[in-house]
């Protein structure tokens, strides 16, 4: 696995939900590249997209670590 993917997984392993724009900033790359990496990791079963603040926050198991003040697609490590 390449270095940037390893760094991305390290960030996700730290817990919580992460927006693509925040991940791109942390990895010093473009949001488009991060989105492609996340989609690849999703297909492989490593990560999954999570609901954002506009979708049923009260029932979300990640509500305590949510980024609800800033809407957008968010990702988290797949617990499976």
N, C-alpha and C positions, 0 to 999 in steps of 0.2 A: 504494500500500500504506500502511496507516495506521501511525502512529508506534510503537504497541506491537508490531505484527508486525515492523517494521524492527528494533526493539530485540531481539526474540526471535531473529531471524535472526543478528544481530550476536553474541549470546551463543553460539549454536550454531556459528557460523563460527570461534569461538575454539578449537574442538576439544573432544574428549572426549565423554562421555555425560552426560546431564542428566536428573534426575528432575523430574517435574512440580512437586512441592512446592518444590524449589530454584528452578526457573524462576519460579514464582509469587512467591516471596519477592524475587527479583532484579527482577521487574517491578512489584512492589507491587500485586499483584492476586490473585484467587482461583485455586486450582488448577483449578476447573471451567472458568474462562475460558481458562486456558493449555491445558488438554486440548482444548477446542474449537478453539483456534488451531492446535495441533499436528495435530489430525485434518484440518483444512482444508489445512494445508501438506503433510500426507502425501498427501492426494488429488491435490494439484497436483504432487507428486513432489519437493518440496524436502527433506523429512525422512522418516525411517523409525524405527519402534520397534526397539529392540535387545533381545537376551536379557538377562535379569537373572542374578544370581549363582546362582540355583537352576537354571539351564539351561546346561549344557555350557560352563563358563568356559574350560576348557583349549583348546577349539577356536575360541574367539571371537577375531576379529581385533582387537577393541577391548580385550582383556584388560589391556593396559598402562595404559589410561586409564579403567578400569572404576570404578564406584561400588559395588563388591561388598559393602562393609561395611554398606550400607544398602539392603536390597532394595526393589523397586518397579519399575514400568514406567519404562524409560529411553528417551531419544530421542537421535538424532544426525543431523547433516546428511547428506543422501543424496549420495554421491560421484558419482553418474551425471549 
